[in-house]
Amino acid sequence: MDEEERAEGSPVGRRLVLGMLGLGVAGVAVGASVQQKLSSALAPAGPIGDVLPAAGGFRYYTVTGSVKKRTPATWRMDVNGLVNAPRTFTMADLARLPQTVLDKDFQCVTGWRVPDVRWVGVALPDLLQAVGVSPAAKAVRFSSFDGTYTESLTLDQARRRDVLVATQMEGGPVSHDHGGPVRLYVAPMYGYKSLKWLGGIELTDKVRPGYWEHRGYDVDAWVGRSNGRDDAPT
Amino acid sequence: MPPRDPAHEPAPDAATDPAASDRPAKDAGGRGSLWLARFTRAERSIHHVTAALMLVCIVTAAFLYFPPLSTVMGRRELLKTVHVWCGFALPVPIVLGLASRAFRSDLRRLNRFAPHDWEWLRRSDRRAVRKGRGVLPVGKFNAGQKLNAAFTAGAILVMLGTGEVLTFPGPWPDRWRTGATFVHDWLFLTILVVTAGHLWEAFRDRGALTGMFTGRVDREWAARHHAGWVDAREAHGKAQVRPQEAEADGSSGEEDPEFAKRRPGMS
């Protein structure tokens, strides 16, 4: 290119690129609080959450191909392994056990958080009591009926009262997209521990890391104390 | 930054361009048509590879991001892997392209805003054509294309930086991770809108598409859309070429020097 063209006009393109870089850095710096405000501002807008970033709610992570639906009538859960009485549960069986209500946040390890979600279900220790845990058991392994997603807890973690086999969420049944009809909810840990589409519980002699943990996430996923994060726990 | 598709206007019709009705057919190689070399093979390759990578990033992003699509598609790990590889590959064709002289000179053109570019942005009749010639001496790229190129370059860099934080979150503090997610999310939506606009403008202008896919444009199209570019080429003695010669000539001339000396608002 000849000299005269090079000198023509002002370098607006370069300024725009640099300006965008500056905005990007500023966005990273203040984004956490801006997103929080936006999420709560947009929360009442309902379906807009399908389009805008985490507007007031959940993001959906699915690890397998589309998951076949189970209705409350067709749903079954096998509880076996190191237990005194292996058993298959139906929704009606769960309904006969003591029900626990928790109002707790759902927090993803990637940073989004849905505050004060109302969860209803059977506290995991109540369920374990119903089948009788063998003294040899040290851990619990969960699997989902999509055939891919697995999770684990130590027996001590599984005996916390804020770990739920959840059948209701925000005042209604747990929807299919949220992992219904029955999902796990592990309040003190990041969202990936709260296995969706719960289909099986096995008592084991040691922790077997689950799907996400094979992909680099911490096995003990305490909110605020794992995965390099130190956010306030729920 | 990639050279974006040329010319953001619909093919003119007789109403806006009196010359159109009595012009001979100007399809590729049509009798009487003259062709100007616009993009070299290297420039077109840079554009097309960047465009392909960008589209894969956008489509995988949509499946990862929009809940209704995510739940239908699932397979998050696979989509994420494709998205991350294509994302990190995005700047590669541009960086390799810097070896091309023609690409470097087009980057300089895209960077510089001359007075007529500001006028192009201001005026509502910016695309008007009189006597087969655009009313403004638009250079090789109009101001919209320049803005699009700068936006795309900036977006690639910002997405690259925030994408790095999201892909390798280890060393970064929480607030930065959440901030990076925030920027990556909202910029994705902006890129979606801008890219859709870019494709919309490109696909409704056959002459512009021809330029990007064959490297050469019809001289009459160029005069309507890039009058300053045609003038500069001809002032510098670049001969119009027949189709078979067009490929060889990648470089081209300048904007109208007289016009360029005016300051904004004086033209």
Interface residues (C-beta under 8 A of the other chain):
Chain A: M1 D2 E4 E5 R6 E8 G9 S10 P11 V12 G13 R14 L16 V17 L18 G19 M20 L21 L23 G24 G27 V28 A29 V30 G31 A32 V34 Q35 G49 D50 V51 L52 P53 A54 F58 R59 Y60 Y61 T62 V63 T64 G65 S66 V67 T110 G111 W112 D177 R215 N227 G228 R229 D230 D231
Chain B: M1 Y65 F66 P67 P68 S70 T71 V72 M73 G74 R75 R76 E77 R104 S105 R108 R109 L110 N111 R112 F113 A114 P115 D117 K146 L147 A149 A150 F151 A153 G154 A155 L157 V158 G161 T162 V165 L166 P169 G170 P171 W172 P173 D174 R175 W176 R177 T178 G179 A180 T181 F182 V183 D185 W186 L187 L189 A232 H236 S251 G253 E254 E255 P257 A260
